[in-house]
Every structure is written in structure tokens, then in C-alpha cells.
Amino acid sequence: MTRLRVLAITTLFPSQADPGHAPFNRQQFAHLARRVDLEVQAVVPWRFAPPLGRARSPEIAWREWIDSVEVRHPRFVTLRGLAPLNAALMSASVAPALLARRLRGARYDVVLGAYAYPDGVAAVLLAKAMGLPVVVKCHGSDLNRVPEQLAARLQMQAILPKADRLVVVSAKLGERAQELGVSADRIDLVYNGIDRERFRVRDAREARRALGLPEEGRLVLYVGTLAEHKGAGDLLDAAAILAKLRPEVRVVFVGDGPLARRVAEGPPNVLAAGRRSHEEVARYMNACDLLCLPSWDEGLPNVVREAHASGRPVVATGVGGIPEAVHRPELGQLVPPKDPARLVEALLLQLDSAPLAPEALAALADVPTWEQSAAELEASLRRALR
């Protein structure tokens, strides 16, 4: 089988200056690059907008190699408050560099845009201008929250149905894509994978000692952006209730974001761990009794899969694709969003229930690997060629 030459366009990709940005794309693309010839145009917002990750534009190299993948970081001008222009500005900013690459002999078989707007819309515009098939990969908020902006939604409704294939990370996200006019027969469900070497069952007491966490008592873990739409505020309210009902239950927040100060000043049973590396997150998974993710909207968050692979149940909101992962009571509990009282009930029910052995839970969850995910993404890219 001939190796595909794939051009990926996205703002969701790391750099040496910010290696922890968008780890899901980093891992999937690293495995995809073992199967295809991959070049990543990891576009960087420039000048008039805040950085998407932790690094600013001047700190990011124009070209580098990450996990044996060639990564270029063209800049595109963004205007604060004028997000509806971003897709057009991204296309206009990337086009000259792509034209120069093609004049120097670069050839591609298919374009992959990762994140529906502005990345995916820009990828469709650029691919059609180059006469190439295009696949758009959607992650969650790009179909759940971005379409709430009228101008962005109108562009998505006009452009996304022109993609040859549209990849979604959960079946529920596929329904959202159809609401935007994408034909069901063009949608491919490709679940994200996880690193099964990193996220696996290990001894909890040993993990707690390594992290300096209390060896006694129960630990509830939150991993993610500390933001309202991720439910971090709801979990803080639930922690305050737990502090009175079950003070021996501690809630550990791993991450940073707008609510970081509120977390740091939270109830006495709250531990603020800050942002941690992917390796450290795996240790926290092993140290906890369960993971809690009370998001208001999601695609299918990797932290749920990582918790299951670590043998830990999950208490989460039944939004997006989360019910596709927490599909049996042995794997956890689902609650409605924005309801701290119900969240407390579910946390206590899970903590007080007879848990499945970690190895048995991990086997029951049947979490895909990144190798499997990359193979399915390659299959979608090949369908676009046909």
C-alpha cells in the first residue's frame, strides 16, 4: 500500500516552547506519522490575540521536529473580538508558505484539519484551492460551544459539509456535526487512544508516597483546565459539602486556569496540585480512588479513558461522549451538569460501593491505544481519497 502524504493544519499542537499543549494531537499524530508521510502546519496566533497555550509567538520556532514529525509554525494575524474573521485570516496567512513549499517540490495527497473552527474551515478552503481532498477532525468544544457564535456557525454550516470526511471522537459529536449540515455518510467515528504503557494499574500507596500525598483517606481526582465550563467550580462546591459530611475525603485538582486562585483558597479538604506533566498525571491516576469530571460539555475526554486504563472508576456528567465510555455501573456514575448536590451523592455512592478490582475494571473498559486510533484516522484519510 502506497504511503499517504498528509498535510495537517491545526492550532492544537505543541512546540518545544510549550510541549504540553494539546497532548492528544501530539500522541495521535506521532503514531500516524509511522503510517504516513506527515507534515504539520501548527499555526500560531500572532500579535493581537493571547496565546492558545503557555508560550507566546516569539518563543516558538518557525520549524522544528517533534516526535520525529516535521512541524512548521506559520503565524496568522488574529484580531481580538473579531473571531469570525479567523478562518479567512488563517487561510490567507498559511497560503503563501504552502505555495512556496509546493513550488519547491512538496506534494500532498490529502489535507487534515484538526479542530472544526477556524482550523477545519481554513483547511477546507486551502485544500479546495489546491485541488486536494480534505478531512476535518473535530474534538468537542469546536462543535459544542463554537457554533453558539452566529458568525462562526454560519461559516461552519457553509464550509464543513464540503469536507470529504469529518472525523469525530464520539458518536454524540457526530450528531452535532449533522446538525451543522454534514451528511452522516461522510462522518467517521475515531476514538482517541491512550498510552497504555503510561496509564496502567499500579500500586496506589506507592503512587501517593511518590507524590507526597496522604497515604490514608480517600482521594477524588480532577484533571483538566480549572474553568467553569469544565465543572471545576461545581466540584469545589461539592468539596465544601464533603468537608462537612466526610472530612476524610480529599479532592485533588490537577491543572491550571481561570479558577486556579479559587481552588488554592478552597475548603481544607482541597489540594491544589497545579499543572503537571503527563507522566505525573499518570501517577495521580494511580494515587486516587476515583476521577471526577463534572464538565458542562465534552467530546470524549481522554482523562476518562486514562482513569479507566489505570483501573479507576469515574464520576462524571452525562454530556457529550462521556456515556460512551462510562457505559456500565462498574465503570462509574453519571450525573447531570451544574448540580453539586447530585455530584456529592454520586461521589459518596461510588466511594462507598464495593469497587471492581483495578485490573478487572481496566479490562472491562477496553480502552483503545494510540496505535489503534491512528490506524482508524489513516483509514478515514484514505476514504477521502476515494
CORTA-V95915 format. One line per field, one symbol per residue. ss: DSSP state (H for helix, E for strand, C for the rest). phi: phi as a letter, one per 40 degrees, with the letter a starting at -180 (. if undefined). psi: psi as a letter, one per 40 degrees, with the letter a starting at -180 (. if undefined). A space follows every 50 residues. Layout:
# CORTA-V95915
ss: ???
phi: ???
psi: ???
This chain:
# CORTA-V95915
ss: CCCCEEEEEECCCCECCECCCCHHHHHHHHHHCCCCEEEEEECEEECCCC CCCCCCHHHCCCEEEECCEEEECCEEECCCCCHHHHHHHHHHHHHHHHHH HHHCCCCCCEEEEECHHHHHHHHHHHHHHHCCEEEEEECCHHHHCHHHCH HHHHHHHHHHHHCCEEEECCHHHHHHHHHCCCCHHHEEECCCCECCCCCC CCCHHHHHHHHCCCCCCEEEEEECCCCHHHCHHHHHHHHHHHHHHCCCEE EEEECCCCCHHHHHCCCCCEEEEECCCHHHHHHHHHHCCEEEECCCCCCC CHHHHHHHHCCCEEEEECCCCHHHHCCCHHHEEEECCCCHHHHHHHHHHH HHCCCCCHHHHHHHHCCCEHHHHHHHHHHHHHHHHC
phi: .cccbbbbbaccacbccacccfcccdccccccccbbcbbbcccbcbgcbc ccbcbcdccbccaabbfgbcbbbccbcbbdgbddccccccdcccddcccc cccchcbbcabbbbhcacdcccccccccccgbcabbbbbiccbcbdcccd ccccccccbdccccabcbcacccccccccchccdcbcbcbccbaccccba cbcccccccccgcdcbgcbbbbbiccbcccgcccccccccccdccacccb bbbbibidcdccccbcdccbbccgcbccccdcccdccccabbbcccaaca ccccccccccgbcbbaccbfcdccccbacccibbbccgbdccccdccccc ccccccddcccccccfcccccccccccdcccccccc
psi: hhhihhhhhiegiiiddgeehfddddddddddeedihhhhgghhihceii idaeiideehidhihhfehhhigiihhihhefdeeddddddddddddddd dddeehiidihhhhhdhedddddddddddefiiihhhidcddedddedhd ddddddddddeeidihhieidddddddddeehhdeehhhhiiaiheddgi hihdddddddefihdiiihhhhhahgideeeddddddddddddddgeehi hhhhiiadedddddeaieehhheahiiddddddddddidiihgfidiicg hddddddddefhihhiifibededdgeiddeaihiiifgddddddddddd deihiihddddddddghiidddddddddddddddd.
